[in-house]
Amino acid sequence: MVLSSQVYSESQVVADGLAIELLETLDLTYQIVPDYDDTESVVAGWDGDEFQYFVAFSKLPPGWLDAEVWIAGFTRDINAASERNSLEVLGRGSFKSSGGYDLSYIEITFIPKGELEPQYQLVHYITDHKSSYLAFATPTSESDEAKLRSEVISILKTSHSPASNITPLVRKNEDRYLGLWIGDYEDSQNRNVEVIFELKNDLTFARKEVIAGEKEAVYTGVWSISKNTLSWTYLYGKPTSQESKSSEINTITSFNGDTLVLIFEDKKIEVVMQRAK
């Protein structure tokens, strides 16, 4: 396939330091697929209204610069996690992208332990010999595997370093929760407690709790999100000291952008927080 004959619709950053082109010749979107991960976007392949496959990207830790070593380890791990003798290598190959990246791929089927149905996976290792990335292509319908392979290779042949005029759309998990949040709950003494906190983009927070409209407690520190958990690390508190309140874990039971429902584990209560406009 001659890349110069293809028409590009837009460049898309898919991992830190890696971009691809969303080809106009293919029916592609870059979006969140909740059944796979509700925090990270993937490249989704379509045939009209039929969702056919998705490609998820990740960056490997520093030092992983040998494709054969990584692929050998990957197949060994998949084989160990599969039913005996179920792993089948359908194909392997390598090519170079228009942006100078070297790509190696392996195409396999396997039956995970405890299951009956085989699974198909097309995995690409992508490197510029400074950093390395993985692209996992997974079918979501009974689409032709040869078509999936052809389309994914066409997409990955456009791999390149992001240009300065490309706006990265890869977002930290925490980015969705940035802003000022307000909520309240009733404590064990039947007093109303108003909770106000601001989650900032440098991953620090300012938090205030007002009991019965009078007594106040203020805190600052750092925060993070991991799956359905909001973690607080307190660096300063008044009147509560850092020693007596050093950290806290909240469980996120619901989030739709404007409403955040938390379980305060230390108090065993549910609090509904609304994003301030």
N, C-alpha and C positions, 0 to 999 in steps of 0.2 A: 504494500500500500504506500503510495506516495503522499507524504504528509503535506507537501505544499499545495496539493489539490483539495485539501479539506478546508471547510469553512468553520471557524471557531466562533462560538457565541460569547464566551467569557472565560477569563482565567479565574481559578478558584484555589485558594490556599486550603490544603487538606491536612497538613501537619506542619509543625514548626520547621520552616526551611524548605518545604516541598509544595509545589503547585502543579495543577493539571489544567487542561482545557476541557470545558464542557462542550463537546462537539455538537454542532447544529445538525449533523447527519444522524445523530442518535437522539432518542427520546430520554433525556436525563434530567434529574433534579439533584440538588444538594440540600438535604433536609434531615430532620430527626425522624427515626423510625422507632416509635415507642416500644414495639415488641422486641427490638434488639437492644436499644439503649435510649433512655429518655433525656440524656444530657449532651450527647455528641452527634453531630450531623455526619451523614454518610452520602456517598454517591448512589443514587437509586436509578435503576434502569427500568424503563416502562415499554409496554406495547399498547398504546392507547390508555385504557383504564386499568390494564392488568399490570400489577407490580411483579416484575420478573426476577430481579436480583438486586443486591446491594454490595457495595465495596466499602469496607471500613479500613481506615489508614491509622497507623501508629508509628511513632519514632522509636527506634531501638536505643538502649543506653549506649554511651560512648564505648568504643572498642570493638563493636560487632561490625567488622568490615569484610568478613569472608563469607560469601554466599554459600559455598559448599558446606562449611562448618555449621552455619545456622540451619540449613535445610536438613542436614544429617541429624542434628539434634531434634528438629521439629518432627521428622518422621519417626524417630525413636520414641519420642514422647507420645505421639498419636498412637503408635503401635501398642505401647504399654497400656494405654487407656481404652483400647478397642478389644472387641471379641477376638479370640485367637484366630489367626490366619485371615482376618477380614480386611486388613489393609491392602489396597491394591493401588499401585502407581499407574495412572492412565497415561501420563505424559510428563515430559520435562522439556525445558527450553531456555533460551536466553536471547536477549536483543538489546539494542541501545536506543534510548529515547532521543527525540529531537533536541532536548535540552542538555544532552551529554551525560545522562544517568545510565548506568549499567543495570539491567534487570534480569533476574533469573526467576523461573517459576516452576512449580510442581503442581500437578493435577492429580487428586486422589479421591478414592471412595473408601469408607470404613464404616464399621458398625460399632458405635460406642458400647462399652460394657453395660450389660443389663438391658439393652435395647434389641430390637429385631430388624428395624429398617436401616438400610445403608444411607450414609450421608455423603454428599459431594462437596468438595472444597477445592478452590483454585487459589493458590497462595503465591504472591509475588514478593521477592526480596529486591529492594531498590536502593542503589547507593551511588554517591558521587565520590566515594573513597575518602570522604571526610565525615559524613554522617550516613546512617542507613535507616531504611523505613520498611514497613510491611504493608501489603495491601491484601486483605482477605476478601475474596469474592464468594458470595453465598447465594444460591438460587432460592427464590421464594415461591416459585410456581413450577409446573411441569414443563418448563421451557427447554428448548434444545440446548444441550451442554456445549455443543460446537459453536452455536450462536453466541452463548454467554462468553465463551473463551475468546472468540473473535472480537466481540465488542469491548471486553475488558482490556485486551491487548491494545486495541486501537486507542482507548482512553489513556492507558499508561505509557504509550509511546509519546505522549505529549508532556511527560514529566519534566519539570524544569524548576529552577530556583525562582522564588517570587521576585517580581520586579518592584521597584519603589512605588509604582503607580497602582499596585494591586492592594486593595484593602483586605487584610486577613479577616475571614469570617469564623475562624476557629476560635471558640470562646472557652475560657475557663468555666468549670462547672459553677463557680461562685458568681459569675457575672449576672446570671439570671436573678439573683437575690439582692443585688445592690439597691440601696435606697433607704428611705425612712419607713419604719413599720410601727403600727400602733395597735394595741389590743388590751384586754383586761380579763381578770378572773377573780374568783372569790376565794379568799384564803381560809384556813382552818378555823379562824375566828369570825367568819362570815363578813370580813371586811373586803371592800372592793380594792383591788390592786391594779393600777394602770401601768402597763408596760410599754415603753417607747425605746426603740433602738434604731440606730443607723448603721448599716453595713456598708463600709467604704471600700473603694476599689483597690486600696493598698492593703486590704485584708485586716484592717483595724476596725474596731467598733466603739461607739459611744452608746451607753445604755442607761436608762433611768427607770426606776420603779417608784410609783407614788401610792402610798397606802392611805385609803380613806381620804384622799385629797389633801393630806397634810404631810405625813412622814415620808421623806425622800431617801432613796439610796441611788448613788450614781456609780457607774463602773466604766472602765476602758480596758482594752486589751486587743487580742487578735482572734480571728475566727476562721473556720474552714468548713467546707461541705464535703462529705463523702457518702455517695449514694443517698440514703434517706436519713443521714445523721448530720446535725448542725453542732459543731464543737466550739465551745468558748474557752479561751485561756485568759484569765483575768490578770492584768498587770497593775491595776489600781482600783481601789474601791473606797467609798466613803458613805456611810460609816463602817461598812464591812471591809476588813483588811485583806490584803492579798493572801496572808497566811490562812485565814479562815474560809476564804472562797477563792480557790486557785483555778478551778476548772469546772466545766459543766457540759453535759451532753443532753441535747434535745433530739427527739425523733420527729422527723417530718412525715406526717401522715397524709398531707394533701398540699398541693401547690398548683395554682393556675395562672400565675403571673401577678395577680392583684390580691390574692388571698393565700396566706401561709398558715397552715394548721400545725401546731407543735405540741408534743407531749413533753412537759417539763419533768424529767425523770426524778429529780430530787423531791418534787412535790406531788408527783403522780397525778398531775392534772393536765387537761387539754386546754390550750389557749389558741384562739383564732386571731391572727394578726392581719390587719389590712394595710396595704401599701398606701402611704400618704401621697395625695395628688400634688 
